[in-house]
Amino acid sequence: MAIKSHRASCSLKFLIVGGSISGLATAYALSESGHEVIIVEKSDGRTKVSGSVRSPPNMTRILKEWPGMAALFQRRATKCSGHWFGIACSRLLPAETSERVGFMKFHEQIMSELGADFFVLQHDDLRRELTSLCSAAGVAFEYGRTVVGVKSDDGVVSIALNDGKSLIGDIVIGADGRDSIVREIVDDHLEPTHTVAGINISIPTKVVEATEHLESMCEYNELTIWMGNGLSLTGALDSSAKTFDLSVCSPMRLEFVDGDWYADHALETTLPLELLRGCDPRLQKLIQKGYTCCPTVQVVFEQDDIVGLDGTAALVGDAAHSVLIHGSHNASMAIEDAITLGRLFSRLSDRKQIPLLLDAYREIRHPRTRATQESEYQSLVNISEPSGPLRDVRDGGLKATLSKEFEDFHNCEASALLVQSWEQYLVLFSHDANEEVDNWWSMWGSVVEALG
């Protein structure tokens, strides 16, 4: 049972650099915890971002507790019924290459136990709703302002803006992504481990429905995963936008433009067709029907420090970790970061407690994000496995999920396979960020309170 939420008796001034999903969620959580919050965002706040966001149960569970979010999901989100696995590249005849290899059904019993479902919704829909929540909570916005420097001195932080002005606060939160300027006062040393290339493509639903043998993707609301030689293709239906959003992703560096993660490009000038060589011709044809794409190159890194040693800075979202942007948990990690900070700082009663609470944030979040980051990367490697023994073993396990026995959640013979197949999903889906904070507080809260 979660401890009842609090509002801090000692209010701080938080400066949040970055006004996308991670920054907005963090701003709302901190504001609701009794703190003054200012978001500094370089865009005008109205720039449209195409593409969708995946909201697994661990993220959905948090958001639906926030005002208006349950209605947003009901109105604008698409509920996912499971993960469909197929082969994108094969030595088989083209007509056979996109046939189902496996299906991880989101059984009603399991999702009910988790207390939330897996959804897909538009990035802009979520961003607008979070912006409205922040405004209603009293968060201040500084749009069109670029942060050019961050300094901390004697428990006070200042951020320099491009117009020569500066803002002063108690704590700065870096929600400014992979090239975070706030990271400079936290830990500027990153240890790159992998490079992942990808392209997000939006395809009109009507085009998918008109493509023979692929039209079923618009009927069952499944997260569709095609496994290829050195790449994966993941598609999700977005009913509200009437698009099929597709991510082409590879666990290796590919030679195409490293664009802005949020900038759209013309598909014909960006997508290297050789990337799709060997794929099902229907997939190739479908992809070329897309009207916009966003190319990315993500450096996956290890970072030990996500809080400043002097108690004036913390990192969230892509500034703090590099969970795959083409996976299912990039946004969910940012939402978990946000609620963790908000819930911890709702207990603040004295400024002397700040270092302990920031260290608690690091202690709680670092193992979780590192494990998720590794899990998501290994999943991509597994899905992208080229022809060979390892791929055969993978496909054999997936094919077992198509048996009739596997459809029966209570079938004893299938239960071992069901548990094994679901184990990785459950570790990620069942995580309760609120509960993690409450567990930490039950052990160390008296130590924190002794400083008040």
Order of alpha helices (4+ residues) and beta strands (2+ residues): beta-alpha-beta-beta-alpha-alpha-beta-beta-beta-alpha-beta-alpha-beta-beta-beta-beta-beta-beta-alpha-beta-beta-beta-alpha-alpha-beta-beta-alpha-alpha-alpha-alpha-alpha-alpha
